[in-house]
């Protein structure tokens, strides 16, 4: 199973190229946070499972312990 963690990629077009984009395209699961651009997520193939783990002031989609457990899983 391929697993990718995406974060802080607001200018993804210049940062994710070649092998990086191929890794995204072949992932089974992508875990991403609030800093990942919606434009990047729109490009992710629909069959890939997406797990949002973003934290915004006053609203956490998941507790940090749960995020850590997910990444280790």
PDB file of N, H, CA, C and O in Angstrom:
ATOM      1  N   UNK A   1       0.848  -1.170   0.000  1.00  0.00           N
ATOM      2  CA  UNK A   1       0.000   0.000   0.000  1.00  0.00           C
ATOM      3  C   UNK A   1       0.895   1.234   0.000  1.00  0.00           C
ATOM      4  O   UNK A   1       1.818   1.331   0.808  1.00  0.00           O
ATOM      5  N   UNK A   2       0.632   2.161  -0.886  1.00  0.00           N
ATOM      6  H   UNK A   2      -0.118   2.082  -1.542  1.00  0.00           H
ATOM      7  CA  UNK A   2       1.380   3.416  -0.952  1.00  0.00           C
ATOM      8  C   UNK A   2       0.653   4.479  -0.155  1.00  0.00           C
ATOM      9  O   UNK A   2      -0.571   4.594  -0.217  1.00  0.00           O
ATOM     10  N   UNK A   3       1.413   5.245   0.586  1.00  0.00           N
ATOM     11  H   UNK A   3       2.407   5.151   0.637  1.00  0.00           H
ATOM     12  CA  UNK A   3       0.857   6.240   1.499  1.00  0.00           C
ATOM     13  C   UNK A   3       1.634   7.534   1.333  1.00  0.00           C
ATOM     14  O   UNK A   3       2.864   7.520   1.369  1.00  0.00           O
ATOM     15  N   UNK A   4       0.949   8.641   1.152  1.00  0.00           N
ATOM     16  H   UNK A   4      -0.051   8.653   1.123  1.00  0.00           H
ATOM     17  CA  UNK A   4       1.592   9.935   0.965  1.00  0.00           C
ATOM     18  C   UNK A   4       1.050  10.911   1.994  1.00  0.00           C
ATOM     19  O   UNK A   4      -0.155  10.958   2.241  1.00  0.00           O
ATOM     20  N   UNK A   5       1.945  11.694   2.595  1.00  0.00           N
ATOM     21  H   UNK A   5       2.924  11.656   2.394  1.00  0.00           H
ATOM     22  CA  UNK A   5       1.558  12.774   3.495  1.00  0.00           C
ATOM     23  C   UNK A   5       1.847  14.077   2.789  1.00  0.00           C
ATOM     24  O   UNK A   5       2.991  14.353   2.427  1.00  0.00           O
ATOM     25  N   UNK A   6       0.805  14.892   2.587  1.00  0.00           N
ATOM     26  H   UNK A   6      -0.124  14.668   2.881  1.00  0.00           H
ATOM     27  CA  UNK A   6       0.972  16.190   1.930  1.00  0.00           C
ATOM     28  C   UNK A   6       0.773  17.303   2.934  1.00  0.00           C
ATOM     29  O   UNK A   6      -0.174  17.277   3.720  1.00  0.00           O
ATOM     30  N   UNK A   7       1.657  18.277   2.912  1.00  0.00           N
ATOM     31  H   UNK A   7       2.426  18.298   2.274  1.00  0.00           H
ATOM     32  CA  UNK A   7       1.456  19.457   3.750  1.00  0.00           C
ATOM     33  C   UNK A   7       2.220  20.632   3.164  1.00  0.00           C
ATOM     34  O   UNK A   7       3.249  20.464   2.509  1.00  0.00           O
ATOM     35  N   UNK A   8       1.700  21.814   3.412  1.00  0.00           N
ATOM     36  H   UNK A   8       0.864  21.950   3.944  1.00  0.00           H
ATOM     37  CA  UNK A   8       2.320  23.075   3.019  1.00  0.00           C
ATOM     38  C   UNK A   8       2.755  23.091   1.560  1.00  0.00           C
ATOM     39  O   UNK A   8       3.930  23.303   1.260  1.00  0.00           O
ATOM     40  N   UNK A   9       1.813  22.867   0.661  1.00  0.00           N
ATOM     41  H   UNK A   9       0.859  22.694   0.905  1.00  0.00           H
ATOM     42  CA  UNK A   9       2.146  22.808  -0.759  1.00  0.00           C
ATOM     43  C   UNK A   9       1.311  23.794  -1.562  1.00  0.00           C
ATOM     44  O   UNK A   9       0.801  23.448  -2.628  1.00  0.00           O
ATOM     45  N   UNK A  10       1.168  25.002  -1.070  1.00  0.00           N
ATOM     46  H   UNK A  10       1.582  25.284  -0.204  1.00  0.00           H
ATOM     47  CA  UNK A  10       0.299  25.968  -1.739  1.00  0.00           C
ATOM     48  C   UNK A  10       0.786  26.311  -3.147  1.00  0.00           C
ATOM     49  O   UNK A  10      -0.034  26.604  -4.018  1.00  0.00           O
ATOM     50  N   UNK A  11       2.083  26.281  -3.390  1.00  0.00           N
ATOM     51  H   UNK A  11       2.749  26.043  -2.683  1.00  0.00           H
ATOM     52  CA  UNK A  11       2.583  26.529  -4.749  1.00  0.00           C
ATOM     53  C   UNK A  11       3.066  25.211  -5.346  1.00  0.00           C
ATOM     54  O   UNK A  11       4.192  25.105  -5.833  1.00  0.00           O
ATOM     55  N   UNK A  12       2.201  24.222  -5.298  1.00  0.00           N
ATOM     56  H   UNK A  12       1.286  24.308  -4.902  1.00  0.00           H
ATOM     57  CA  UNK A  12       2.575  22.861  -5.669  1.00  0.00           C
ATOM     58  C   UNK A  12       3.069  22.725  -7.093  1.00  0.00           C
ATOM     59  O   UNK A  12       3.876  21.839  -7.371  1.00  0.00           O
ATOM     60  N   UNK A  13       2.612  23.574  -8.010  1.00  0.00           N
ATOM     61  H   UNK A  13       1.956  24.294  -7.783  1.00  0.00           H
ATOM     62  CA  UNK A  13       2.988  23.395  -9.407  1.00  0.00           C
ATOM     63  C   UNK A  13       4.496  23.469  -9.612  1.00  0.00           C
ATOM     64  O   UNK A  13       5.032  22.794 -10.491  1.00  0.00           O
ATOM     65  N   UNK A  14       5.182  24.273  -8.822  1.00  0.00           N
ATOM     66  H   UNK A  14       4.747  24.822  -8.109  1.00  0.00           H
ATOM     67  CA  UNK A  14       6.627  24.371  -8.970  1.00  0.00           C
ATOM     68  C   UNK A  14       7.367  23.428  -8.030  1.00  0.00           C
ATOM     69  O   UNK A  14       8.570  23.224  -8.192  1.00  0.00           O
ATOM     70  N   UNK A  15       6.679  22.851  -7.057  1.00  0.00           N
ATOM     71  H   UNK A  15       5.702  23.017  -6.926  1.00  0.00           H
ATOM     72  CA  UNK A  15       7.352  22.002  -6.069  1.00  0.00           C
ATOM     73  C   UNK A  15       7.180  20.518  -6.327  1.00  0.00           C
ATOM     74  O   UNK A  15       8.079  19.740  -6.012  1.00  0.00           O
ATOM     75  N   UNK A  16       6.066  20.104  -6.885  1.00  0.00           N
ATOM     76  H   UNK A  16       5.335  20.736  -7.141  1.00  0.00           H
ATOM     77  CA  UNK A  16       5.808  18.677  -7.080  1.00  0.00           C
ATOM     78  C   UNK A  16       5.900  18.376  -8.574  1.00  0.00           C
ATOM     79  O   UNK A  16       5.048  18.772  -9.370  1.00  0.00           O
ATOM     80  N   UNK A  17       6.957  17.668  -8.915  1.00  0.00           N
ATOM     81  H   UNK A  17       7.649  17.347  -8.268  1.00  0.00           H
ATOM     82  CA  UNK A  17       7.176  17.321 -10.308  1.00  0.00           C
ATOM     83  C   UNK A  17       7.707  15.899 -10.381  1.00  0.00           C
ATOM     84  O   UNK A  17       8.103  15.325  -9.366  1.00  0.00           O
ATOM     85  N   UNK A  18       7.715  15.341 -11.562  1.00  0.00           N
ATOM     86  H   UNK A  18       7.393  15.807 -12.386  1.00  0.00           H
ATOM     87  CA  UNK A  18       8.348  14.060 -11.822  1.00  0.00           C
ATOM     88  C   UNK A  18       7.991  12.976 -10.823  1.00  0.00           C
ATOM     89  O   UNK A  18       6.828  12.591 -10.701  1.00  0.00           O
ATOM     90  N   UNK A  19       9.006  12.478 -10.099  1.00  0.00           N
ATOM     91  H   UNK A  19       9.951  12.790 -10.198  1.00  0.00           H
ATOM     92  CA  UNK A  19       8.820  11.372  -9.168  1.00  0.00           C
ATOM     93  C   UNK A  19       7.812  11.709  -8.082  1.00  0.00           C
ATOM     94  O   UNK A  19       7.044  10.845  -7.658  1.00  0.00           O
ATOM     95  N   UNK A  20       7.806  12.954  -7.629  1.00  0.00           N
ATOM     96  H   UNK A  20       8.429  13.656  -7.973  1.00  0.00           H
ATOM     97  CA  UNK A  20       6.855  13.347  -6.586  1.00  0.00           C
ATOM     98  C   UNK A  20       5.420  13.206  -7.054  1.00  0.00           C
ATOM     99  O   UNK A  20       4.575  12.685  -6.325  1.00  0.00           O
ATOM    100  N   UNK A  21       5.138  13.663  -8.255  1.00  0.00           N
ATOM    101  H   UNK A  21       5.824  14.087  -8.847  1.00  0.00           H
ATOM    102  CA  UNK A  21       3.763  13.558  -8.758  1.00  0.00           C
ATOM    103  C   UNK A  21       3.402  12.111  -9.059  1.00  0.00           C
ATOM    104  O   UNK A  21       2.261  11.700  -8.846  1.00  0.00           O
ATOM    105  N   UNK A  22       4.364  11.332  -9.552  1.00  0.00           N
ATOM    106  H   UNK A  22       5.290  11.665  -9.725  1.00  0.00           H
ATOM    107  CA  UNK A  22       4.098   9.901  -9.795  1.00  0.00           C
ATOM    108  C   UNK A  22       3.776   9.194  -8.477  1.00  0.00           C
ATOM    109  O   UNK A  22       2.932   8.298  -8.441  1.00  0.00           O
ATOM    110  N   UNK A  23       4.443   9.593  -7.403  1.00  0.00           N
ATOM    111  H   UNK A  23       5.129  10.321  -7.432  1.00  0.00           H
ATOM    112  CA  UNK A  23       4.148   8.997  -6.097  1.00  0.00           C
ATOM    113  C   UNK A  23       2.719   9.309  -5.685  1.00  0.00           C
ATOM    114  O   UNK A  23       2.023   8.443  -5.155  1.00  0.00           O
ATOM    115  N   UNK A  24       2.277  10.532  -5.923  1.00  0.00           N
ATOM    116  H   UNK A  24       2.842  11.235  -6.354  1.00  0.00           H
ATOM    117  CA  UNK A  24       0.891  10.904  -5.602  1.00  0.00           C
ATOM    118  C   UNK A  24      -0.077  10.076  -6.435  1.00  0.00           C
ATOM    119  O   UNK A  24      -1.060   9.553  -5.911  1.00  0.00           O
ATOM    120  N   UNK A  25       0.194   9.955  -7.713  1.00  0.00           N
ATOM    121  H   UNK A  25       0.993  10.379  -8.138  1.00  0.00           H
ATOM    122  CA  UNK A  25      -0.713   9.225  -8.601  1.00  0.00           C
ATOM    123  C   UNK A  25      -0.811   7.737  -8.276  1.00  0.00           C
ATOM    124  O   UNK A  25      -1.807   7.093  -8.604  1.00  0.00           O
ATOM    125  N   UNK A  26       0.206   7.197  -7.640  1.00  0.00           N
ATOM    126  H   UNK A  26       1.016   7.720  -7.374  1.00  0.00           H
ATOM    127  CA  UNK A  26       0.190   5.764  -7.331  1.00  0.00           C
ATOM    128  C   UNK A  26      -0.159   5.481  -5.872  1.00  0.00           C
ATOM    129  O   UNK A  26      -0.173   4.325  -5.451  1.00  0.00           O
ATOM    130  N   UNK A  27      -0.438   6.519  -5.108  1.00  0.00           N
ATOM    131  H   UNK A  27      -0.427   7.458  -5.450  1.00  0.00           H
ATOM    132  CA  UNK A  27      -0.777   6.334  -3.690  1.00  0.00           C
ATOM    133  C   UNK A  27      -2.149   5.685  -3.544  1.00  0.00           C
ATOM    134  O   UNK A  27      -3.024   5.853  -4.394  1.00  0.00           O
ATOM    135  N   UNK A  28      -2.320   4.956  -2.477  1.00  0.00           N
ATOM    136  H   UNK A  28      -1.610   4.820  -1.786  1.00  0.00           H
ATOM    137  CA  UNK A  28      -3.620   4.416  -2.110  1.00  0.00           C
ATOM    138  C   UNK A  28      -4.343   5.390  -1.183  1.00  0.00           C
ATOM    139  O   UNK A  28      -5.568   5.509  -1.218  1.00  0.00           O
ATOM    140  N   UNK A  29      -3.562   6.083  -0.356  1.00  0.00           N
ATOM    141  H   UNK A  29      -2.567   5.986  -0.328  1.00  0.00           H
ATOM    142  CA  UNK A  29      -4.104   7.016   0.639  1.00  0.00           C
ATOM    143  C   UNK A  29      -3.253   8.278   0.663  1.00  0.00           C
ATOM    144  O   UNK A  29      -2.025   8.209   0.619  1.00  0.00           O
ATOM    145  N   UNK A  30      -3.910   9.424   0.732  1.00  0.00           N
ATOM    146  H   UNK A  30      -4.908   9.480   0.768  1.00  0.00           H
ATOM    147  CA  UNK A  30      -3.212  10.692   0.918  1.00  0.00           C
ATOM    148  C   UNK A  30      -3.759  11.341   2.181  1.00  0.00           C
ATOM    149  O   UNK A  30      -4.967  11.529   2.330  1.00  0.00           O
ATOM    150  N   UNK A  31      -2.848  11.680   3.085  1.00  0.00           N
ATOM    151  H   UNK A  31      -1.867  11.527   2.964  1.00  0.00           H
ATOM    152  CA  UNK A  31      -3.196  12.396   4.309  1.00  0.00           C
ATOM    153  C   UNK A  31      -2.743  13.829   4.098  1.00  0.00           C
ATOM    154  O   UNK A  31      -1.582  14.072   3.767  1.00  0.00           O
ATOM    155  N   UNK A  32      -3.651  14.783   4.287  1.00  0.00           N
ATOM    156  H   UNK A  32      -4.594  14.586   4.555  1.00  0.00           H
ATOM    157  CA  UNK A  32      -3.296  16.174   3.989  1.00  0.00           C
ATOM    158  C   UNK A  32      -3.858  17.114   5.047  1.00  0.00           C
ATOM    159  O   UNK A  32      -4.814  16.796   5.754  1.00  0.00           O
ATOM    160  N   UNK A  33      -3.224  18.290   5.128  1.00  0.00           N
ATOM    161  H   UNK A  33      -2.447  18.548   4.553  1.00  0.00           H
ATOM    162  CA  UNK A  33      -3.647  19.256   6.137  1.00  0.00           C
ATOM    163  C   UNK A  33      -4.229  20.513   5.501  1.00  0.00           C
ATOM    164  O   UNK A  33      -4.412  20.579   4.285  1.00  0.00           O
ATOM    165  N   UNK A  34      -4.515  21.498   6.328  1.00  0.00           N
ATOM    166  H   UNK A  34      -4.367  21.444   7.316  1.00  0.00           H
ATOM    167  CA  UNK A  34      -5.204  22.710   5.883  1.00  0.00           C
ATOM    168  C   UNK A  34      -4.367  23.562   4.932  1.00  0.00           C
ATOM    169  O   UNK A  34      -4.915  24.410   4.228  1.00  0.00           O
ATOM    170  N   UNK A  35      -3.060  23.356   4.900  1.00  0.00           N
ATOM    171  H   UNK A  35      -2.615  22.667   5.472  1.00  0.00           H
ATOM    172  CA  UNK A  35      -2.204  24.167   4.037  1.00  0.00           C
ATOM    173  C   UNK A  35      -2.091  23.637   2.614  1.00  0.00           C
ATOM    174  O   UNK A  35      -1.537  24.315   1.748  1.00  0.00           O
ATOM    175  N   UNK A  36      -2.601  22.446   2.358  1.00  0.00           N
ATOM    176  H   UNK A  36      -3.051  21.895   3.061  1.00  0.00           H
ATOM    177  CA  UNK A  36      -2.567  21.894   1.001  1.00  0.00           C
ATOM    178  C   UNK A  36      -3.631  22.602   0.174  1.00  0.00           C
ATOM    179  O   UNK A  36      -4.788  22.700   0.585  1.00  0.00           O
ATOM    180  N   UNK A  37      -3.237  23.086  -0.975  1.00  0.00           N
ATOM    181  H   UNK A  37      -2.298  23.007  -1.309  1.00  0.00           H
ATOM    182  CA  UNK A  37      -4.161  23.868  -1.801  1.00  0.00           C
ATOM    183  C   UNK A  37      -5.294  23.010  -2.365  1.00  0.00           C
ATOM    184  O   UNK A  37      -5.124  21.820  -2.632  1.00  0.00           O
ATOM    185  N   UNK A  38      -6.422  23.629  -2.534  1.00  0.00           N
ATOM    186  H   UNK A  38      -6.560  24.596  -2.318  1.00  0.00           H
ATOM    187  CA  UNK A  38      -7.553  22.925  -3.138  1.00  0.00           C
ATOM    188  C   UNK A  38      -7.252  22.591  -4.600  1.00  0.00           C
ATOM    189  O   UNK A  38      -7.779  21.616  -5.137  1.00  0.00           O
ATOM    190  N   UNK A  39      -6.407  23.398  -5.240  1.00  0.00           N
ATOM    191  H   UNK A  39      -5.979  24.189  -4.803  1.00  0.00           H
ATOM    192  CA  UNK A  39      -6.010  23.118  -6.630  1.00  0.00           C
ATOM    193  C   UNK A  39      -5.238  21.813  -6.718  1.00  0.00           C
ATOM    194  O   UNK A  39      -5.450  21.031  -7.645  1.00  0.00           O
ATOM    195  N   UNK A  40      -4.348  21.570  -5.769  1.00  0.00           N
ATOM    196  H   UNK A  40      -4.177  22.206  -5.016  1.00  0.00           H
ATOM    197  CA  UNK A  40      -3.611  20.306  -5.752  1.00  0.00           C
ATOM    198  C   UNK A  40      -4.558  19.140  -5.511  1.00  0.00           C
ATOM    199  O   UNK A  40      -4.493  18.133  -6.216  1.00  0.00           O
ATOM    200  N   UNK A  41      -5.420  19.264  -4.539  1.00  0.00           N
ATOM    201  H   UNK A  41      -5.473  20.083  -3.966  1.00  0.00           H
ATOM    202  CA  UNK A  41      -6.334  18.169  -4.229  1.00  0.00           C
ATOM    203  C   UNK A  41      -7.277  17.882  -5.387  1.00  0.00           C
ATOM    204  O   UNK A  41      -7.707  16.742  -5.564  1.00  0.00           O
ATOM    205  N   UNK A  42      -7.602  18.886  -6.168  1.00  0.00           N
ATOM    206  H   UNK A  42      -7.253  19.812  -6.025  1.00  0.00           H
ATOM    207  CA  UNK A  42      -8.459  18.687  -7.344  1.00  0.00           C
ATOM    208  C   UNK A  42      -7.755  17.841  -8.406  1.00  0.00           C
ATOM    209  O   UNK A  42      -8.413  17.197  -9.223  1.00  0.00           O
ATOM    210  N   UNK A  43      -6.430  17.842  -8.396  1.00  0.00           N
ATOM    211  H   UNK A  43      -5.895  18.365  -7.732  1.00  0.00           H
ATOM    212  CA  UNK A  43      -5.652  17.071  -9.370  1.00  0.00           C
ATOM    213  C   UNK A  43      -5.420  15.622  -8.947  1.00  0.00           C
ATOM    214  O   UNK A  43      -5.029  14.790  -9.766  1.00  0.00           O
ATOM    215  N   UNK A  44      -5.655  15.322  -7.687  1.00  0.00           N
ATOM    216  H   UNK A  44      -5.973  15.998  -7.021  1.00  0.00           H
ATOM    217  CA  UNK A  44      -5.439  13.967  -7.189  1.00  0.00           C
ATOM    218  C   UNK A  44      -6.498  13.045  -7.790  1.00  0.00           C
ATOM    219  O   UNK A  44      -7.689  13.353  -7.734  1.00  0.00           O
ATOM    220  N   UNK A  45      -6.078  11.922  -8.362  1.00  0.00           N
ATOM    221  H   UNK A  45      -5.111  11.671  -8.408  1.00  0.00           H
ATOM    222  CA  UNK A  45      -7.046  10.997  -8.962  1.00  0.00           C
ATOM    223  C   UNK A  45      -8.139  10.587  -7.968  1.00  0.00           C
ATOM    224  O   UNK A  45      -7.873  10.396  -6.781  1.00  0.00           O
ATOM    225  N   UNK A  46      -9.343  10.457  -8.460  1.00  0.00           N
ATOM    226  H   UNK A  46      -9.559  10.612  -9.424  1.00  0.00           H
ATOM    227  CA  UNK A  46     -10.526  10.220  -7.626  1.00  0.00           C
ATOM    228  C   UNK A  46     -10.483   8.898  -6.859  1.00  0.00           C
ATOM    229  O   UNK A  46     -11.109   8.786  -5.805  1.00  0.00           O
ATOM    230  N   UNK A  47      -9.766   7.905  -7.358  1.00  0.00           N
ATOM    231  H   UNK A  47      -9.257   7.996  -8.214  1.00  0.00           H
ATOM    232  CA  UNK A  47      -9.751   6.595  -6.694  1.00  0.00           C
ATOM    233  C   UNK A  47      -8.878   6.567  -5.437  1.00  0.00           C
ATOM    234  O   UNK A  47      -8.912   5.592  -4.687  1.00  0.00           O
ATOM    235  N   UNK A  48      -8.104   7.619  -5.202  1.00  0.00           N
ATOM    236  H   UNK A  48      -8.077   8.411  -5.811  1.00  0.00           H
ATOM    237  CA  UNK A  48      -7.213   7.660  -4.042  1.00  0.00           C
ATOM    238  C   UNK A  48      -7.982   8.139  -2.820  1.00  0.00           C
ATOM    239  O   UNK A  48      -8.660   9.166  -2.861  1.00  0.00           O
ATOM    240  N   UNK A  49      -7.869   7.387  -1.739  1.00  0.00           N
ATOM    241  H   UNK A  49      -7.319   6.553  -1.706  1.00  0.00           H
ATOM    242  CA  UNK A  49      -8.537   7.769  -0.485  1.00  0.00           C
ATOM    243  C   UNK A  49      -7.831   8.992   0.102  1.00  0.00           C
ATOM    244  O   UNK A  49      -6.603   9.049   0.153  1.00  0.00           O
ATOM    245  N   UNK A  50      -8.618   9.955   0.538  1.00  0.00           N
ATOM    246  H   UNK A  50      -9.616   9.909   0.496  1.00  0.00           H
ATOM    247  CA  UNK A  50      -8.083  11.198   1.102  1.00  0.00           C
ATOM    248  C   UNK A  50      -8.510  11.298   2.554  1.00  0.00           C
ATOM    249  O   UNK A  50      -9.676  11.087   2.887  1.00  0.00           O
ATOM    250  N   UNK A  51      -7.557  11.621   3.410  1.00  0.00           N
ATOM    251  H   UNK A  51      -6.610  11.793   3.139  1.00  0.00           H
ATOM    252  CA  UNK A  51      -7.852  11.796   4.824  1.00  0.00           C
ATOM    253  C   UNK A  51      -7.386  13.188   5.225  1.00  0.00           C
ATOM    254  O   UNK A  51      -6.192  13.484   5.204  1.00  0.00           O
ATOM    255  N   UNK A  52      -8.326  14.026   5.586  1.00  0.00           N
ATOM    256  H   UNK A  52      -9.297  13.786   5.603  1.00  0.00           H
ATOM    257  CA  UNK A  52      -8.027  15.386   6.004  1.00  0.00           C
ATOM    258  C   UNK A  52      -7.703  15.406   7.490  1.00  0.00           C
ATOM    259  O   UNK A  52      -8.492  14.935   8.308  1.00  0.00           O
ATOM    260  N   UNK A  53      -6.539  15.951   7.839  1.00  0.00           N
ATOM    261  H   UNK A  53      -5.897  16.334   7.174  1.00  0.00           H
ATOM    262  CA  UNK A  53      -6.110  16.023   9.231  1.00  0.00           C
ATOM    263  C   UNK A  53      -5.756  17.460   9.619  1.00  0.00           C
ATOM    264  O   UNK A  53      -4.955  17.684  10.526  1.00  0.00           O
ATOM    265  N   UNK A  54      -6.348  18.415   8.937  1.00  0.00           N
ATOM    266  H   UNK A  54      -6.999  18.233   8.199  1.00  0.00           H
ATOM    267  CA  UNK A  54      -6.010  19.820   9.166  1.00  0.00           C
ATOM    268  C   UNK A  54      -6.460  20.329  10.521  1.00  0.00           C
ATOM    269  O   UNK A  54      -7.405  19.836  11.137  1.00  0.00           O
ATOM    270  N   UNK A  55      -5.722  21.352  10.952  1.00  0.00           N
ATOM    271  H   UNK A  55      -4.954  21.752  10.452  1.00  0.00           H
ATOM    272  CA  UNK A  55      -6.047  22.023  12.210  1.00  0.00           C
ATOM    273  C   UNK A  55      -6.135  23.520  11.935  1.00  0.00           C
ATOM    274  O   UNK A  55      -5.189  24.130  11.436  1.00  0.00           O
ATOM    275  N   UNK A  56      -7.247  24.080  12.259  1.00  0.00           N
ATOM    276  H   UNK A  56      -8.015  23.584  12.664  1.00  0.00           H
ATOM    277  CA  UNK A  56      -7.441  25.525  12.187  1.00  0.00           C
ATOM    278  C   UNK A  56      -7.750  26.003  13.597  1.00  0.00           C
ATOM    279  O   UNK A  56      -8.213  25.222  14.429  1.00  0.00           O
ATOM    280  N   UNK A  57      -7.504  27.250  13.866  1.00  0.00           N
ATOM    281  H   UNK A  57      -7.128  27.884  13.190  1.00  0.00           H
ATOM    282  CA  UNK A  57      -7.731  27.777  15.206  1.00  0.00           C
ATOM    283  C   UNK A  57      -9.156  27.471  15.657  1.00  0.00           C
ATOM    284  O   UNK A  57     -10.130  27.858  15.011  1.00  0.00           O
ATOM    285  N   UNK A  58      -9.251  26.770  16.772  1.00  0.00           N
ATOM    286  H   UNK A  58      -8.460  26.455  17.297  1.00  0.00           H
ATOM    287  CA  UNK A  58     -10.549  26.439  17.329  1.00  0.00           C
ATOM    288  C   UNK A  58     -11.223  25.228  16.710  1.00  0.00           C
ATOM    289  O   UNK A  58     -12.295  24.827  17.162  1.00  0.00           O
ATOM    290  N   UNK A  59     -10.624  24.638  15.693  1.00  0.00           N
ATOM    291  H   UNK A  59      -9.753  24.963  15.325  1.00  0.00           H
ATOM    292  CA  UNK A  59     -11.233  23.466  15.054  1.00  0.00           C
ATOM    293  C   UNK A  59     -10.144  22.514  14.574  1.00  0.00           C
ATOM    294  O   UNK A  59      -9.386  22.827  13.657  1.00  0.00           O
ATOM    295  N   UNK A  60     -10.081  21.365  15.199  1.00  0.00           N
ATOM    296  H   UNK A  60     -10.697  21.110  15.945  1.00  0.00           H
ATOM    297  CA  UNK A  60      -9.156  20.322  14.782  1.00  0.00           C
ATOM    298  C   UNK A  60      -9.968  19.177  14.214  1.00  0.00           C
ATOM    299  O   UNK A  60     -10.883  18.673  14.866  1.00  0.00           O
ATOM    300  N   UNK A  61      -9.637  18.767  13.009  1.00  0.00           N
ATOM    301  H   UNK A  61      -8.894  19.176  12.480  1.00  0.00           H
ATOM    302  CA  UNK A  61     -10.370  17.667  12.393  1.00  0.00           C
ATOM    303  C   UNK A  61     -10.089  16.348  13.097  1.00  0.00           C
ATOM    304  O   UNK A  61     -10.912  15.433  13.056  1.00  0.00           O
ATOM    305  N   UNK A  62      -8.921  16.246  13.747  1.00  0.00           N
ATOM    306  H   UNK A  62      -8.253  16.989  13.780  1.00  0.00           H
ATOM    307  CA  UNK A  62      -8.516  15.056  14.491  1.00  0.00           C
ATOM    308  C   UNK A  62      -7.568  15.493  15.596  1.00  0.00           C
ATOM    309  O   UNK A  62      -6.846  16.479  15.454  1.00  0.00           O
ATOM    310  N   UNK A  63      -7.576  14.771  16.670  1.00  0.00           N
ATOM    311  H   UNK A  63      -8.163  13.969  16.786  1.00  0.00           H
ATOM    312  CA  UNK A  63      -6.605  15.022  17.729  1.00  0.00           C
ATOM    313  C   UNK A  63      -5.223  14.558  17.256  1.00  0.00           C
ATOM    314  O   UNK A  63      -5.119  13.631  16.453  1.00  0.00           O
ATOM    315  N   UNK A  64      -4.162  15.206  17.755  1.00  0.00           N
ATOM    316  H   UNK A  64      -4.246  15.959  18.407  1.00  0.00           H
ATOM    317  CA  UNK A  64      -2.814  14.859  17.324  1.00  0.00           C
ATOM    318  C   UNK A  64      -2.481  13.389  17.574  1.00  0.00           C
ATOM    319  O   UNK A  64      -1.817  12.763  16.747  1.00  0.00           O
ATOM    320  N   UNK A  65      -2.921  12.837  18.679  1.00  0.00           N
ATOM    321  H   UNK A  65      -3.461  13.345  19.350  1.00  0.00           H
ATOM    322  CA  UNK A  65      -2.654  11.421  18.963  1.00  0.00           C
ATOM    323  C   UNK A  65      -3.278  10.523  17.895  1.00  0.00           C
ATOM    324  O   UNK A  65      -2.691   9.510  17.514  1.00  0.00           O
ATOM    325  N   UNK A  66      -4.458  10.889  17.414  1.00  0.00           N
ATOM    326  H   UNK A  66      -4.936  11.711  17.723  1.00  0.00           H
ATOM    327  CA  UNK A  66      -5.128  10.111  16.363  1.00  0.00           C
ATOM    328  C   UNK A  66      -4.395  10.247  15.038  1.00  0.00           C
ATOM    329  O   UNK A  66      -4.282   9.277  14.287  1.00  0.00           O
ATOM    330  N   UNK A  67      -3.895  11.444  14.745  1.00  0.00           N
ATOM    331  H   UNK A  67      -3.987  12.232  15.355  1.00  0.00           H
ATOM    332  CA  UNK A  67      -3.122  11.662  13.519  1.00  0.00           C
ATOM    333  C   UNK A  67      -1.857  10.816  13.562  1.00  0.00           C
ATOM    334  O   UNK A  67      -1.519  10.139  12.590  1.00  0.00           O
ATOM    335  N   UNK A  68      -1.162  10.857  14.692  1.00  0.00           N
ATOM    336  H   UNK A  68      -1.437  11.407  15.482  1.00  0.00           H
ATOM    337  CA  UNK A  68       0.070  10.073  14.841  1.00  0.00           C
ATOM    338  C   UNK A  68      -0.208   8.591  14.671  1.00  0.00           C
ATOM    339  O   UNK A  68       0.546   7.888  13.998  1.00  0.00           O
ATOM    340  N   UNK A  69      -1.285   8.113  15.275  1.00  0.00           N
ATOM    341  H   UNK A  69      -1.898   8.684  15.822  1.00  0.00           H
ATOM    342  CA  UNK A  69      -1.650   6.696  15.156  1.00  0.00           C
ATOM    343  C   UNK A  69      -1.965   6.340  13.708  1.00  0.00           C
ATOM    344  O   UNK A  69      -1.600   5.263  13.238  1.00  0.00           O
ATOM    345  N   UNK A  70      -2.631   7.227  13.012  1.00  0.00           N
ATOM    346  H   UNK A  70      -2.927   8.103  13.394  1.00  0.00           H
ATOM    347  CA  UNK A  70      -2.964   7.015  11.604  1.00  0.00           C
ATOM    348  C   UNK A  70      -1.695   6.895  10.763  1.00  0.00           C
ATOM    349  O   UNK A  70      -1.609   6.030   9.891  1.00  0.00           O
ATOM    350  N   UNK A  71      -0.720   7.750  11.019  1.00  0.00           N
ATOM    351  H   UNK A  71      -0.790   8.452  11.728  1.00  0.00           H
ATOM    352  CA  UNK A  71       0.511   7.724  10.244  1.00  0.00           C
ATOM    353  C   UNK A  71       1.336   6.461  10.516  1.00  0.00           C
ATOM    354  O   UNK A  71       2.036   5.970   9.630  1.00  0.00           O
ATOM    355  N   UNK A  72       1.251   5.950  11.719  1.00  0.00           N
ATOM    356  H   UNK A  72       0.682   6.349  12.438  1.00  0.00           H
ATOM    357  CA  UNK A  72       1.986   4.742  12.070  1.00  0.00           C
ATOM    358  C   UNK A  72       1.275   3.503  11.537  1.00  0.00           C
ATOM    359  O   UNK A  72       1.916   2.519  11.168  1.00  0.00           O
ATOM    360  N   UNK A  73      -0.031   3.559  11.500  1.00  0.00           N
ATOM    361  H   UNK A  73      -0.551   4.358  11.800  1.00  0.00           H
ATOM    362  CA  UNK A  73      -0.874   2.448  11.048  1.00  0.00           C
ATOM    363  C   UNK A  73      -0.424   2.024   9.687  1.00  0.00           C
ATOM    364  O   UNK A  73      -0.995   1.099   9.109  1.00  0.00           O
TER     365      UNK A  73
END
